[in-house]
Amino acid sequence: MSIYEYYSKAYKVSTDSRQVEKDAVFFALKGEHFDGNDFALEVAEKGIASLVVADRESLPDHPRIMKVQDALLTLQGLALYHRLLMKLKVIGITGTNGKTTTKELVSAVLAKKYNILYTQGNYNNHLGVPLTLLRATPGTQIAVVEMGANHPGEINHLCKIADPNYGIITNIGRAHLEGFGNFQGVVNTKNELYQYLKEHHGMAFVNKDNDLLMQLSEGLDRYTYGTDEADTVVKPYKFQHHPYLSVQNFYTGVIATQLVGDYNFENVAAAIGVGNYFEVDDDDIVKALQDYKPTNSRSQVIKGRNTIVMDAYNANPTSMNASVRSFREICGERPLLILGDMRELGEASETEHKTILHLLKELGFHEAFLVGPNFSQYNDNPEYLTFATSDDLASYLESHPVSQRHILVKGSRGIQLERILPQIQ
């Protein structure tokens, strides 16, 4: 039997020897700190997996073990084969900021009409993309696949696995500069999605308000969305009750979301655009977007003794700038900023952190807690307190509690600003 025949018994795969489901195909993958081949024989002898795919020649012969040259490449090839056999419509989503939120919103809208699957969390790399596709079953109609990258060529590689029919680049900003080299490297890598779609006769959903995306998508079949009433589908609309974003859809009226920050407008607009293109009922689009509630420290509002805008899943210069500016508009009196370092900026790190510090002064913020070695090194404002780690700030907040404040929490994932939540909620 082929690997696919084993897989199609249950349409399940596993890469974790501790969580192998019955009839799944187990792929013995290697990582920095583990090698699945170490557990291949153990999994095979348990008899739970229908097949174990391993790439260590020294493993003993076993009826449940199939040896291949590279288990990861085999997994990726299986995903592409399955995606083509299922004849899925695949929407690839990438971008510097907002790709996970856009993926969630697009999926919520499409699920009102179609049987869909979508990337869980931000499992958007060379392993997450094939595992997403391999969750498809014969009834699946559309796969919404998030694609992340921090080095040139990675989006093209993911496109070769997922073979998207449609694509969205949310935006292109200054992030992962250490891996990309410079901003043009970011542009070139994100543009790999558009280039793949051009070469394979696909279509892009493009934000018409974004001049760079419109320029890059020239010559590509595209469906535009944005704020131009003449030929796009949405325009911005602000409600009185901040901090949540409300959007005016030409067809349905006001959509009151549970997302904080005007920077989420383009994410909502993309979801409306995709919904209109795929002929989701207008009322269903509204309901999907109004019911969506962000999780995992992305644009969340947490209310307790303080009102917290929790947007600390990740940070880069573009998203940090947008979050701080948006917070300035909604924060009211006595705002407090808790900001963590922006990582993976390479030689641009000093300039980008100093630019944010200057922005805080320019916008008139008088109090900030800054966490991480970069902010600590470059801060020259005595009103802004610096801390080496989130744990250090948590200890400070234990003895210096804050209450009745409006607080923005924003930083890179590695700073782990969620550790200070118990002290401010």
Secondary structure, DSSP 4 states (H G I P E B T S, - for coil): --HHHHHTTTT-EES-GGGPPTTPEEE--B-SS-BGGGGHHHHHHHT-SSEEEE--TTSPP-TTEEE-S-HHHHHHHHHHHHHHHTT-EEEEEE-SSSHHHHHHHHHHHHTTTS-EEE--TT--STTHHHHHHTT--TT--EEEEE---SSTTHHHHHHHHH--SEEEE----S--HHHHSSHHHHHHHHHHHHHHHHHTT-EEEEETT-HHHHHHTTTS-EEEESS-TTTSSEEE---SSTTEEEEEETTTEEEEEEEESGGGHHHHHHHHHHHHHTT--HHHHHHHHHH----TTSSEEEESSSEEEE--S---HHHHHHHHHHHHHH--SSEEEEEEPPPS-GGGHHHHHHHHHHHHHHTT---EEEESHHHHHH---TTEEEESSHHHHHHHHHHS---S-EEEEE--GGG-GGGGHHHH-
